Each structure stands twice: as C-alpha cells, then as structure tokens.
Amino acid sequence: MSGHEQTRWRAIGGAKMAWREWDGEFVVFNPRTGSTHLLSEFAGEMLLGLLASDEGITAESLAARQADSSAGTDDSERSIAIASALAEFARLDLVETVTL
Amino acid sequence: MIVADLTAAALTRTLAGPGLRLRTGPVVTRIQSSLPTVARGIALHYAEHPTVDEDVFADFHVRVGTPRNVRRWLRPQAHFFFDGWSPFTPLPLAQGFPMLEWGLNWCVSAHCHQYLIIHAAVVERNGRALVLPAPPGSGKSTLCAGLVSRGWRLLSDELTLIDFEFGNVVPLPRPVSLKNASIDAICGFAPDAIVGPPVHDTVKGSVAHMKPPATSVRRASEPASPRWIVLPRFEKGVADRLAPLSKARAFMQLADHAFNYSMHGSRGFELLAQLVEACGCFELAYGDLDASVRLLNGLADDR
C-alpha cells in the first residue's frame, strides 16, 4: 500500500458547509471561500463521506464507500477518479489532509 | 397622488427645484433634473407611479443634469449624480432619460441588500411569479414586455428582488428597457403598448422604454411566490422550445446572475436553494415572440 493511500482527508469547516442534492446533482457552498460549486453525483457523495468523518478518511475507504454509486466502474478507474476529485476538492479549499 | 396628477409645468418645476419623490415598489427616490428629456421621460413612463410627501424618507437622492461649472457651456453632457457624487461617465444630453433609468437600476443593485437581487426579469400570473434570468442580449426584456402585453403583471424587467423572510418576489415595476430590433418587435407585437421615443447611439445601441401597465404599478405592494425559473435565449430562426433544466444547474445560473449572492454567504445559499426548490426550472430557446409567449402561458395554465 502506498503512502498516498494512507493519507487521510477531511472536509474543511464541515459543519458550516451547506449543500443540496437534486436528482443526482449537488450544489455546495463553501463558507471559507464564499464559493458555490456544482458537483456530480459521484463527487457529491464523496464530499458527503468526507463531511461525515471527523477524523478523516483515506482514499481507499472512500473507494469502498463509492463502490455502490459507481457500480460497473473497475477499481483502478474508481481510484483514479477519487484521487482526481480529492485534488480538485483540495484546490477549491473544500478538503485538507489530516496529520496523524 | 401620482405623477400624472402634476401638470407638465408643475413636474418640470418640481424636478428642477426640490425634486420629485417617486415611489417605485419598496424604494423612494428623490429625483432632480432640469433636463427637458428627463421631465418628458418621467411624465410618460412614470405617469401612474405614486409620489410621496417631502417628509417621507427617500432611500436615494439622484440628479441628472449638467455639472455646475464651465463645462456645461463648453461641452454639455448629462451626468448622473448620487448624493452629489457622479459614479458614471457622462453621456450626451439626449441620453438623459436612459441614464436616469440605468442610474436607478444601479441604486437598487448596489444598495438594496436587504433583498437577494438577481439580474432577471420577473412577471406574475395568478399570484405565481416567473423569473427570467439572462445575460444582456438574451432577449429577456423583449420577452418580459411580450408577456406583460399579454396580461402578465410586471414585477420588474431588470432586477428581481427576493425577500429573505418569506422568499417572495418584491415588485419593482418600472419602465421596460427595449433595445434595437426589440423596439419595433414590441411595437408590432403590442400596438397598444406605450413606448417612448428611441434614443440612438447609446452604449447599448438604440434604446426605448415601454411604460409599465397601470395595474402593475397599482399592485406594486403585492409580492408574488416564485413558481418558475426560465432561462431565455433568443436566436433568430430557432424553433421555440421549452426544455427542463436541472435544479442544480438552475441554482448555479441564478447565483451567477445575482448581484449580491456572495455578500450574503450561507444565508444567500439557503434562500436561493429555497427559491429553486419552489420552482419548475426550464431553458427556453426562442426565435418567435408570439410562440414563446404561448409556451409560457401554457406553462402557467398547466397546474
């Protein structure tokens, strides 16, 4: 297992983040930046997983959680999608890594 | 008392002197101007609007006129003054009335933050409001004028005000701004509409204003519940079509078209989410005004 997979991620200012889900699309308001983002169902479910975890969550655990909503996608594709979404979330100041 | 109760001479004197205190929806503006084009524009387009007494608080104090210095003789231009300050580049004198209209829009969009303000036309039928957010050039005002000419109540052609307490649309009925080809389009579509003389060579091309219907002005204190969000896009020759738009995408469009969404933070997000949840959301491709008005009438009739 690589170091990257062991990295834990969590949502920044989770309790204050506001979101809505309509028909498989999400809008998320980030109070830290004042920005609002439109997310796909996959990315939105990922963010909800991160919001639900106070202590942070690894990409591997996220992949397991996402298995249901991305059925039909093979594991490597799912891992790449999760890594890409985490990088984008970090760029948008939605998530941060947790130092253990 | 309404503006039409004043004779032309009294209106001119009031504008040139203490100022006309005009109520437009929730806003009272004290307007001063000695320009004849402004007096004529107000007499025509605001005839049904109420005036208020001098002891009533005015939200904004504006003046359209020439500066009180030598430039008024050398190169006369219309300046818009807000509390004595001139926030805009001056325009040719002939553009005095459009300048007043643009300035009044700015007064509201830059200051009335007790509302969420969306750059959108909004009309009402049977107590339910249809919000039409769109960037300039999308045909929003033309469609708004067309709907108003077919019985919808004008709430605003430019600024949709949403109140934070109930999530209702607060009316701000003022003249509908028509540009270029849409001036003739509305004159042909609604021959009874009162459209002022076009002013040419403005930054937006030729501009004329349509007088708001008297009933819309008289009902300016009646809010309406938002029921539909329709993003119009005019394209010459296109077949008119109303297509569903996802709520999440409608939300993002509304946020993009709001003047002060970011200013309100989480509160703005919650209000916009409430608005989207209450509404059916659509995109309208329109190439023919009559066909689009019929489509939107059908939407309103389909309960």
Interface residues (C-beta under 8 A of the other chain):
Chain A: K16 A18 R20 W22 D23 E25 F26 V27 F29 P31 G34 T36 L38
Chain B: S246 K247 A248 R249 F251 M252 A255 Y261 S262 G265 S266 F269 E270 A273 V276 E277
